[in-house]
Amino acid sequence: MANVYVTDRQAHKQTIEINSGNTLMQAITDAGVADLLALCGGVCSCATCHVYIEDAYLDKLPPKTEDEVALLEVSESYRENSRLACQVRLTAAMDGMQTQIAPEE
């Protein structure tokens, strides 16, 4: 089983087991990390699952969709490594990935 490491808004780091095929949003919410609101349920319409992905793993992720970019770019906390966790489909190649939940807006 693969793991990702999630840092919440209080700087607490948690190891989360992941299953290939699930989204990062599913993995984080299933692990009970309260900071990831995911209000739209994963349909890329709210940006409340905004996370920062470790740079070394960015090339292992699918490219951002136009909808994802549109939601992220209006965020005050947008960075080049910003992603919506609902749009990141997990694979074994993401084992060891560090991710941080973005500040709430």
A tleap script that builds the chain and sets N, CA, C and O, in Angstrom:
source leaprc.protein.ff14SB
mol = sequence {
  NMET ALA ASN VAL TYR VAL THR ASP ARG GLN
  ALA HIE LYS GLN THR ILE GLU ILE ASN SER
  GLY ASN THR LEU MET GLN ALA ILE THR ASP
  ALA GLY VAL ALA ASP LEU LEU ALA LEU CYS
  GLY GLY VAL CYS SER CYS ALA THR CYS HIE
  VAL TYR ILE GLU ASP ALA TYR LEU ASP LYS
  LEU PRO PRO LYS THR GLU ASP GLU VAL ALA
  LEU LEU GLU VAL SER GLU SER TYR ARG GLU
  ASN SER ARG LEU ALA CYS GLN VAL ARG LEU
  THR ALA ALA MET ASP GLY MET GLN THR GLN
  ILE ALA PRO GLU CGLU
}
set mol.1.N position { 0.848 -1.183 0.000 }
set mol.1.CA position { 0.000 0.000 0.000 }
set mol.1.C position { 0.892 1.244 0.000 }
set mol.1.O position { 1.923 1.280 0.671 }
set mol.2.N position { 0.493 2.235 -0.740 }
set mol.2.CA position { 1.253 3.480 -0.852 }
set mol.2.C position { 0.746 4.500 0.162 }
set mol.2.O position { -0.376 4.395 0.656 }
set mol.3.N position { 1.581 5.482 0.463 }
set mol.3.CA position { 1.234 6.536 1.416 }
set mol.3.C position { 1.503 7.910 0.824 }
set mol.3.O position { 2.398 8.081 -0.004 }
set mol.4.N position { 0.713 8.889 1.261 }
set mol.4.CA position { 1.021 10.299 1.032 }
set mol.4.C position { 1.050 10.961 2.399 }
set mol.4.O position { 0.496 10.442 3.368 }
set mol.5.N position { 1.695 12.101 2.464 }
set mol.5.CA position { 1.841 12.833 3.717 }
set mol.5.C position { 1.129 14.165 3.577 }
set mol.5.O position { 1.413 14.940 2.663 }
set mol.6.N position { 0.207 14.426 4.485 }
set mol.6.CA position { -0.625 15.627 4.418 }
set mol.6.C position { -0.320 16.510 5.615 }
set mol.6.O position { -0.333 16.049 6.756 }
set mol.7.N position { -0.043 17.788 5.350 }
set mol.7.CA position { 0.141 18.773 6.409 }
set mol.7.C position { -1.095 19.649 6.433 }
set mol.7.O position { -1.464 20.247 5.423 }
set mol.8.N position { -1.743 19.724 7.609 }
set mol.8.CA position { -2.965 20.527 7.711 }
set mol.8.C position { -2.623 21.985 8.004 }
set mol.8.O position { -1.450 22.358 8.045 }
set mol.9.N position { -3.638 22.795 8.206 }
set mol.9.CA position { -3.433 24.236 8.404 }
set mol.9.C position { -2.778 24.575 9.738 }
set mol.9.O position { -2.299 25.694 9.924 }
set mol.10.N position { -2.751 23.631 10.662 }
set mol.10.CA position { -2.089 23.846 11.949 }
set mol.10.C position { -0.683 23.253 11.953 }
set mol.10.O position { -0.047 23.144 13.002 }
set mol.11.N position { -0.207 22.874 10.776 }
set mol.11.CA position { 1.132 22.302 10.565 }
set mol.11.C position { 1.295 20.909 11.157 }
set mol.11.O position { 2.419 20.480 11.416 }
set mol.12.N position { 0.184 20.190 11.379 }
set mol.12.CA position { 0.254 18.796 11.806 }
set mol.12.C position { 0.385 17.926 10.565 }
set mol.12.O position { -0.365 18.077 9.600 }
set mol.13.N position { 1.343 17.018 10.603 }
set mol.13.CA position { 1.587 16.134 9.461 }
set mol.13.C position { 0.962 14.770 9.745 }
set mol.13.O position { 1.082 14.236 10.847 }
set mol.14.N position { 0.296 14.220 8.739 }
set mol.14.CA position { -0.380 12.935 8.882 }
set mol.14.C position { -0.024 12.047 7.693 }
set mol.14.O position { 0.020 12.510 6.553 }
set mol.15.N position { 0.228 10.773 7.967 }
set mol.15.CA position { 0.464 9.792 6.919 }
set mol.15.C position { -0.868 9.161 6.549 }
set mol.15.O position { -1.616 8.712 7.419 }
set mol.16.N position { -1.161 9.128 5.251 }
set mol.16.CA position { -2.437 8.596 4.775 }
set mol.16.C position { -2.162 7.495 3.760 }
set mol.16.O position { -1.406 7.688 2.809 }
set mol.17.N position { -2.789 6.334 3.975 }
set mol.17.CA position { -2.698 5.261 2.989 }
set mol.17.C position { -3.578 5.618 1.802 }
set mol.17.O position { -4.686 6.128 1.967 }
set mol.18.N position { -3.074 5.347 0.607 }
set mol.18.CA position { -3.849 5.673 -0.593 }
set mol.18.C position { -4.119 4.420 -1.416 }
set mol.18.O position { -3.367 3.446 -1.372 }
set mol.19.N position { -5.197 4.475 -2.154 }
set mol.19.CA position { -5.542 3.421 -3.102 }
set mol.19.C position { -5.518 4.012 -4.499 }
set mol.19.O position { -6.139 5.044 -4.752 }
set mol.20.N position { -4.806 3.365 -5.401 }
set mol.20.CA position { -4.773 3.829 -6.784 }
set mol.20.C position { -6.189 3.893 -7.329 }
set mol.20.O position { -7.008 3.006 -7.086 }
set mol.21.N position { -6.463 4.958 -8.071 }
set mol.21.CA position { -7.784 5.147 -8.656 }
set mol.21.C position { -8.655 6.109 -7.889 }
set mol.21.O position { -9.515 6.766 -8.476 }
set mol.22.N position { -8.450 6.206 -6.579 }
set mol.22.CA position { -9.191 7.192 -5.789 }
set mol.22.C position { -8.592 8.572 -6.027 }
set mol.22.O position { -7.494 8.695 -6.569 }
set mol.23.N position { -9.314 9.599 -5.622 }
set mol.23.CA position { -8.761 10.948 -5.704 }
set mol.23.C position { -8.052 11.281 -4.399 }
set mol.23.O position { -8.302 10.670 -3.360 }
set mol.24.N position { -7.171 12.253 -4.477 }
set mol.24.CA position { -6.503 12.739 -3.274 }
set mol.24.C position { -7.533 13.278 -2.289 }
set mol.24.O position { -7.377 13.106 -1.080 }
set mol.25.N position { -8.579 13.925 -2.785 }
set mol.25.CA position { -9.645 14.430 -1.921 }
set mol.25.C position { -10.291 13.288 -1.133 }
set mol.25.O position { -10.508 13.412 0.073 }
set mol.26.N position { -10.599 12.178 -1.810 }
set mol.26.CA position { -11.196 11.030 -1.132 }
set mol.26.C position { -10.278 10.502 -0.039 }
set mol.26.O position { -10.726 10.218 1.071 }
set mol.27.N position { -9.002 10.372 -0.351 }
set mol.27.CA position { -8.046 9.840 0.616 }
set mol.27.C position { -7.947 10.735 1.843 }
set mol.27.O position { -7.921 10.245 2.971 }
set mol.28.N position { -7.892 12.044 1.627 }
set mol.28.CA position { -7.753 12.979 2.746 }
set mol.28.C position { -9.025 13.017 3.585 }
set mol.28.O position { -8.950 12.995 4.813 }
set mol.29.N position { -10.180 13.073 2.952 }
set mol.29.CA position { -11.430 13.117 3.727 }
set mol.29.C position { -11.685 11.783 4.422 }
set mol.29.O position { -12.163 11.770 5.556 }
set mol.30.N position { -11.379 10.662 3.770 }
set mol.30.CA position { -11.538 9.353 4.412 }
set mol.30.C position { -10.652 9.223 5.645 }
set mol.30.O position { -10.997 8.512 6.589 }
set mol.31.N position { -9.507 9.909 5.638 }
set mol.31.CA position { -8.588 9.874 6.782 }
set mol.31.C position { -9.040 10.804 7.906 }
set mol.31.O position { -8.446 10.810 8.984 }
set mol.32.N position { -10.091 11.590 7.658 }
set mol.32.CA position { -10.639 12.448 8.706 }
set mol.32.C position { -9.938 13.775 8.884 }
set mol.32.O position { -10.054 14.391 9.944 }
set mol.33.N position { -9.211 14.235 7.872 }
set mol.33.CA position { -8.551 15.537 7.963 }
set mol.33.C position { -9.620 16.613 7.773 }
set mol.33.O position { -10.129 16.802 6.669 }
set mol.34.N position { -9.954 17.312 8.853 }
set mol.34.CA position { -11.086 18.243 8.852 }
set mol.34.C position { -10.844 19.502 8.030 }
set mol.34.O position { -11.804 20.131 7.584 }
set mol.35.N position { -9.598 19.882 7.818 }
set mol.35.CA position { -9.301 21.131 7.105 }
set mol.35.C position { -9.701 21.096 5.632 }
set mol.35.O position { -9.901 22.148 5.026 }
set mol.36.N position { -9.819 19.917 5.055 }
set mol.36.CA position { -10.184 19.809 3.643 }
set mol.36.C position { -11.707 19.718 3.556 }
set mol.36.O position { -12.285 18.654 3.777 }
set mol.37.N position { -12.347 20.832 3.235 }
set mol.37.CA position { -13.806 20.898 3.274 }
set mol.37.C position { -14.473 20.137 2.138 }
set mol.37.O position { -15.445 19.418 2.370 }
set mol.38.N position { -13.976 20.278 0.926 }
set mol.38.CA position { -14.525 19.563 -0.237 }
set mol.38.C position { -16.042 19.712 -0.322 }
set mol.38.O position { -16.764 18.722 -0.434 }
set mol.39.N position { -16.513 20.941 -0.269 }
set mol.39.CA position { -17.949 21.220 -0.192 }
set mol.39.C position { -18.742 20.736 -1.395 }
set mol.39.O position { -19.905 20.360 -1.249 }
set mol.40.N position { -18.148 20.735 -2.572 }
set mol.40.CA position { -18.901 20.319 -3.765 }
set mol.40.C position { -18.890 18.805 -3.953 }
set mol.40.O position { -19.531 18.293 -4.870 }
set mol.41.N position { -18.178 18.093 -3.105 }
set mol.41.CA position { -18.146 16.642 -3.204 }
set mol.41.C position { -17.245 16.095 -4.294 }
set mol.41.O position { -17.309 14.909 -4.619 }
set mol.42.N position { -16.412 16.944 -4.855 }
set mol.42.CA position { -15.438 16.459 -5.824 }
set mol.42.C position { -15.787 16.677 -7.277 }
set mol.42.O position { -15.298 15.951 -8.143 }
set mol.43.N position { -16.626 17.666 -7.566 }
set mol.43.CA position { -17.014 17.912 -8.959 }
set mol.43.C position { -16.349 19.155 -9.551 }
set mol.43.O position { -16.805 19.671 -10.571 }
set mol.44.N position { -15.290 19.634 -8.927 }
set mol.44.CA position { -14.494 20.755 -9.449 }
set mol.44.C position { -15.331 22.021 -9.615 }
set mol.44.O position { -15.325 22.655 -10.670 }
set mol.45.N position { -16.061 22.377 -8.538 }
set mol.45.CA position { -16.864 23.599 -8.640 }
set mol.45.C position { -16.722 24.540 -7.456 }
set mol.45.O position { -17.438 25.539 -7.387 }
set mol.46.N position { -15.807 24.250 -6.505 }
set mol.46.CA position { -15.763 25.128 -5.334 }
set mol.46.C position { -14.363 25.518 -4.856 }
set mol.46.O position { -14.221 26.565 -4.225 }
set mol.47.N position { -13.361 24.754 -5.119 }
set mol.47.CA position { -11.973 25.009 -4.703 }
set mol.47.C position { -11.738 24.896 -3.200 }
set mol.47.O position { -10.728 25.397 -2.706 }
set mol.48.N position { -12.641 24.252 -2.457 }
set mol.48.CA position { -12.410 24.068 -1.022 }
set mol.48.C position { -11.560 22.830 -0.727 }
set mol.48.O position { -11.400 22.445 0.431 }
set mol.49.N position { -11.022 22.216 -1.767 }
set mol.49.CA position { -10.066 21.117 -1.587 }
set mol.49.C position { -8.696 21.513 -2.148 }
set mol.49.O position { -7.924 20.662 -2.590 }
set mol.50.N position { -8.411 22.814 -2.121 }
set mol.50.CA position { -7.154 23.379 -2.631 }
set mol.50.C position { -5.990 22.874 -1.781 }
set mol.50.O position { -5.992 23.007 -0.557 }
set mol.51.N position { -5.007 22.299 -2.447 }
set mol.51.CA position { -3.804 21.809 -1.773 }
set mol.51.C position { -2.571 22.237 -2.560 }
set mol.51.O position { -2.660 22.622 -3.726 }
set mol.52.N position { -1.428 22.162 -1.900 }
set mol.52.CA position { -0.133 22.362 -2.548 }
set mol.52.C position { 0.535 20.997 -2.652 }
set mol.52.O position { 0.568 20.236 -1.685 }
set mol.53.N position { 1.057 20.702 -3.815 }
set mol.53.CA position { 1.707 19.425 -4.078 }
set mol.53.C position { 3.215 19.633 -4.119 }
set mol.53.O position { 3.706 20.604 -4.695 }
set mol.54.N position { 3.938 18.710 -3.502 }
set mol.54.CA position { 5.401 18.748 -3.537 }
set mol.54.C position { 5.882 18.806 -4.991 }
set mol.54.O position { 5.449 18.018 -5.832 }
set mol.55.N position { 6.781 19.749 -5.268 }
set mol.55.CA position { 7.241 19.987 -6.643 }
set mol.55.C position { 7.744 18.730 -7.346 }
set mol.55.O position { 7.510 18.558 -8.542 }
set mol.56.N position { 8.424 17.861 -6.629 }
set mol.56.CA position { 8.993 16.660 -7.241 }
set mol.56.C position { 7.930 15.723 -7.810 }
set mol.56.O position { 8.251 14.851 -8.618 }
set mol.57.N position { 6.679 15.886 -7.407 }
set mol.57.CA position { 5.604 15.004 -7.863 }
set mol.57.C position { 4.702 15.644 -8.912 }
set mol.57.O position { 3.820 14.975 -9.451 }
set mol.58.N position { 4.901 16.908 -9.208 }
set mol.58.CA position { 3.998 17.600 -10.135 }
set mol.58.C position { 3.950 16.944 -11.508 }
set mol.58.O position { 2.891 16.896 -12.133 }
set mol.59.N position { 5.080 16.440 -11.981 }
set mol.59.CA position { 5.090 15.815 -13.307 }
set mol.59.C position { 4.446 14.435 -13.316 }
set mol.59.O position { 4.253 13.858 -14.386 }
set mol.60.N position { 4.111 13.896 -12.154 }
set mol.60.CA position { 3.437 12.597 -12.059 }
set mol.60.C position { 1.917 12.750 -12.051 }
set mol.60.O position { 1.182 11.763 -12.077 }
set mol.61.N position { 1.458 13.999 -12.014 }
set mol.61.CA position { 0.023 14.280 -11.967 }
set mol.61.C position { -0.504 14.579 -13.363 }
set mol.61.O position { 0.244 15.024 -14.234 }
set mol.62.N position { -1.789 14.334 -13.571 }
set mol.62.CA position { -2.373 14.749 -14.850 }
set mol.62.C position { -2.368 16.271 -14.937 }
set mol.62.O position { -2.373 16.939 -13.903 }
set mol.63.N position { -2.360 16.833 -16.137 }
set mol.63.CA position { -2.384 18.294 -16.252 }
set mol.63.C position { -3.677 18.872 -15.682 }
set mol.63.O position { -4.708 18.201 -15.635 }
set mol.64.N position { -3.599 20.121 -15.256 }
set mol.64.CA position { -4.786 20.815 -14.745 }
set mol.64.C position { -5.775 21.026 -15.888 }
set mol.64.O position { -5.382 21.348 -17.010 }
set mol.65.N position { -7.049 20.843 -15.594 }
set mol.65.CA position { -8.085 21.132 -16.582 }
set mol.65.C position { -8.345 22.636 -16.604 }
set mol.65.O position { -7.934 23.351 -15.690 }
set mol.66.N position { -9.016 23.109 -17.627 }
set mol.66.CA position { -9.361 24.534 -17.700 }
set mol.66.C position { -10.218 24.953 -16.509 }
set mol.66.O position { -10.024 26.036 -15.958 }
set mol.67.N position { -11.164 24.102 -16.108 }
set mol.67.CA position { -12.019 24.420 -14.959 }
set mol.67.C position { -11.207 24.529 -13.675 }
set mol.67.O position { -11.433 25.430 -12.867 }
set mol.68.N position { -10.266 23.617 -13.491 }
set mol.68.CA position { -9.421 23.649 -12.297 }
set mol.68.C position { -8.578 24.918 -12.272 }
set mol.68.O position { -8.483 25.580 -11.238 }
set mol.69.N position { -7.975 25.258 -13.390 }
set mol.69.CA position { -7.160 26.474 -13.477 }
set mol.69.C position { -8.004 27.701 -13.161 }
set mol.69.O position { -7.562 28.579 -12.420 }
set mol.70.N position { -9.206 27.774 -13.711 }
set mol.70.CA position { -10.082 28.928 -13.481 }
set mol.70.C position { -10.408 29.095 -12.002 }
set mol.70.O position { -10.436 30.219 -11.501 }
set mol.71.N position { -10.653 28.002 -11.300 }
set mol.71.CA position { -10.949 28.080 -9.867 }
set mol.71.C position { -9.713 28.447 -9.054 }
set mol.71.O position { -9.800 29.245 -8.120 }
set mol.72.N position { -8.580 27.880 -9.397 }
set mol.72.CA position { -7.362 28.128 -8.627 }
set mol.72.C position { -6.812 29.535 -8.817 }
set mol.72.O position { -6.357 30.153 -7.855 }
set mol.73.N position { -6.845 30.046 -10.029 }
set mol.73.CA position { -6.213 31.338 -10.307 }
set mol.73.C position { -6.888 32.511 -9.609 }
set mol.73.O position { -6.267 33.564 -9.465 }
set mol.74.N position { -8.119 32.369 -9.177 }
set mol.74.CA position { -8.780 33.459 -8.446 }
set mol.74.C position { -8.516 33.371 -6.944 }
set mol.74.O position { -8.929 34.250 -6.188 }
set mol.75.N position { -7.840 32.331 -6.519 }
set mol.75.CA position { -7.520 32.152 -5.109 }
set mol.75.C position { -6.375 33.070 -4.696 }
set mol.75.O position { -5.385 33.200 -5.417 }
set mol.76.N position { -6.512 33.700 -3.543 }
set mol.76.CA position { -5.439 34.547 -3.004 }
set mol.76.C position { -4.200 33.728 -2.659 }
set mol.76.O position { -3.093 34.263 -2.614 }
set mol.77.N position { -4.384 32.443 -2.419 }
set mol.77.CA position { -3.267 31.590 -2.014 }
set mol.77.C position { -2.767 30.695 -3.152 }
set mol.77.O position { -2.112 29.682 -2.907 }
set mol.78.N position { -3.078 31.073 -4.395 }
set mol.78.CA position { -2.648 30.295 -5.558 }
set mol.78.C position { -1.127 30.298 -5.685 }
set mol.78.O position { -0.470 31.325 -5.514 }
set mol.79.N position { -0.594 29.128 -5.988 }
set mol.79.CA position { 0.828 28.942 -6.293 }
set mol.79.C position { 0.924 28.055 -7.536 }
set mol.79.O position { -0.059 27.440 -7.949 }
set mol.80.N position { 2.095 28.000 -8.112 }
set mol.80.CA position { 2.278 27.133 -9.285 }
set mol.80.C position { 2.024 25.662 -8.952 }
set mol.80.O position { 1.616 24.894 -9.822 }
set mol.81.N position { 2.264 25.264 -7.694 }
set mol.81.CA position { 2.054 23.869 -7.306 }
set mol.81.C position { 0.676 23.640 -6.682 }
set mol.81.O position { 0.456 22.625 -6.021 }
set mol.82.N position { -0.245 24.574 -6.887 }
set mol.82.CA position { -1.619 24.421 -6.403 }
set mol.82.C position { -2.372 23.406 -7.255 }
set mol.82.O position { -2.233 23.371 -8.477 }
set mol.83.N position { -3.174 22.581 -6.582 }
set mol.83.CA position { -4.080 21.659 -7.263 }
set mol.83.C position { -5.357 21.551 -6.443 }
set mol.83.O position { -5.369 21.835 -5.246 }
set mol.84.N position { -6.421 21.141 -7.101 }
set mol.84.CA position { -7.635 20.760 -6.389 }
set mol.84.C position { -7.524 19.264 -6.144 }
set mol.84.O position { -7.348 18.485 -7.081 }
set mol.85.N position { -7.627 18.865 -4.882 }
set mol.85.CA position { -7.438 17.458 -4.526 }
set mol.85.C position { -8.453 16.551 -5.217 }
set mol.85.O position { -8.184 15.369 -5.432 }
set mol.86.N position { -9.612 17.098 -5.564 }
set mol.86.CA position { -10.627 16.296 -6.259 }
set mol.86.C position { -10.226 15.970 -7.691 }
set mol.86.O position { -10.820 15.087 -8.309 }
set mol.87.N position { -9.240 16.657 -8.222 }
set mol.87.CA position { -8.807 16.451 -9.603 }
set mol.87.C position { -7.515 15.645 -9.704 }
set mol.87.O position { -7.002 15.422 -10.801 }
set mol.88.N position { -6.993 15.209 -8.558 }
set mol.88.CA position { -5.757 14.427 -8.541 }
set mol.88.C position { -6.116 12.959 -8.321 }
set mol.88.O position { -6.431 12.548 -7.205 }
set mol.89.N position { -6.065 12.178 -9.394 }
set mol.89.CA position { -6.332 10.741 -9.333 }
set mol.89.C position { -5.039 10.055 -8.895 }
set mol.89.O position { -3.998 10.226 -9.529 }
set mol.90.N position { -5.106 9.284 -7.819 }
set mol.90.CA position { -3.918 8.691 -7.211 }
set mol.90.C position { -3.422 7.464 -7.971 }
set mol.90.O position { -4.203 6.672 -8.499 }
set mol.91.N position { -2.099 7.336 -8.008 }
set mol.91.CA position { -1.438 6.166 -8.585 }
set mol.91.C position { -0.312 5.751 -7.647 }
set mol.91.O position { 0.066 6.502 -6.748 }
set mol.92.N position { 0.215 4.567 -7.859 }
set mol.92.CA position { 1.337 4.086 -7.042 }
set mol.92.C position { 2.553 5.000 -7.170 }
set mol.92.O position { 3.376 5.053 -6.257 }
set mol.93.N position { 2.681 5.717 -8.281 }
set mol.93.CA position { 3.811 6.630 -8.493 }
set mol.93.C position { 3.797 7.796 -7.512 }
set mol.93.O position { 4.799 8.497 -7.377 }
set mol.94.N position { 2.689 8.012 -6.833 }
set mol.94.CA position { 2.577 9.122 -5.885 }
set mol.94.C position { 2.959 8.716 -4.464 }
set mol.94.O position { 2.835 9.518 -3.538 }
set mol.95.N position { 3.422 7.483 -4.283 }
set mol.95.CA position { 3.854 7.022 -2.965 }
set mol.95.C position { 4.933 7.955 -2.428 }
set mol.95.O position { 5.931 8.212 -3.103 }
set mol.96.N position { 4.733 8.459 -1.218 }
set mol.96.CA position { 5.693 9.347 -0.577 }
set mol.96.C position { 5.452 10.823 -0.826 }
set mol.96.O position { 6.174 11.664 -0.292 }
set mol.97.N position { 4.450 11.154 -1.628 }
set mol.97.CA position { 4.173 12.556 -1.975 }
set mol.97.C position { 3.773 13.365 -0.743 }
set mol.97.O position { 2.985 12.914 0.088 }
set mol.98.N position { 4.332 14.567 -0.647 }
set mol.98.CA position { 3.987 15.517 0.412 }
set mol.98.C position { 2.962 16.492 -0.147 }
set mol.98.O position { 3.124 17.005 -1.254 }
set mol.99.N position { 1.920 16.744 0.608 }
set mol.99.CA position { 0.920 17.722 0.207 }
set mol.99.C position { 0.525 18.549 1.419 }
set mol.99.O position { 0.553 18.069 2.553 }
set mol.100.N position { 0.162 19.777 1.169 }
set mol.100.CA position { -0.224 20.696 2.245 }
set mol.100.C position { -1.569 21.311 1.891 }
set mol.100.O position { -1.791 21.715 0.750 }
set mol.101.N position { -2.463 21.383 2.864 }
set mol.101.CA position { -3.763 22.003 2.640 }
set mol.101.C position { -3.575 23.514 2.617 }
set mol.101.O position { -2.977 24.091 3.525 }
set mol.102.N position { -4.087 24.140 1.577 }
set mol.102.CA position { -3.946 25.593 1.402 }
set mol.102.C position { -4.767 26.344 2.448 }
set mol.102.O position { -5.717 25.791 3.002 }
set mol.103.N position { -4.409 27.596 2.723 }
set mol.103.CA position { -5.174 28.398 3.689 }
set mol.103.C position { -6.630 28.552 3.256 }
set mol.103.O position { -6.935 28.597 2.065 }
set mol.104.N position { -7.513 28.632 4.232 }
set mol.104.CA position { -8.932 28.853 3.947 }
set mol.104.C position { -9.137 30.305 3.548 }
set mol.104.O position { -8.515 31.206 4.111 }
set mol.105.N position { -10.003 30.527 2.585 }
set mol.105.CA position { -10.278 31.898 2.138 }
set mol.105.C position { -11.691 32.293 2.473 }
set mol.105.O position { -12.107 33.413 2.175 }
savepdb mol mol.pdb
quit
